[in-house]
């Protein structure tokens, strides 16, 4: 009989690992680190690569 490891959350800020079932989520559904409070949200202020316009296609 084999056992499978449960999914874990690995915080990029404080390097804590916790079972995903014990990690809270904010009101928008993004994960929040239970130790440091890091919220995994998309980078809204991310800029396109230098020298390329956002509408440029290859």
Secondary structure as GFF3:
##gff-version 3
##sequence-region A 1 58
A	DSSP	beta_strand	8	10	.	.	.	ID=ss1
A	DSSP	beta_strand	17	19	.	.	.	ID=ss2
A	DSSP	three_ten_helix	20	22	.	.	.	ID=ss3
###
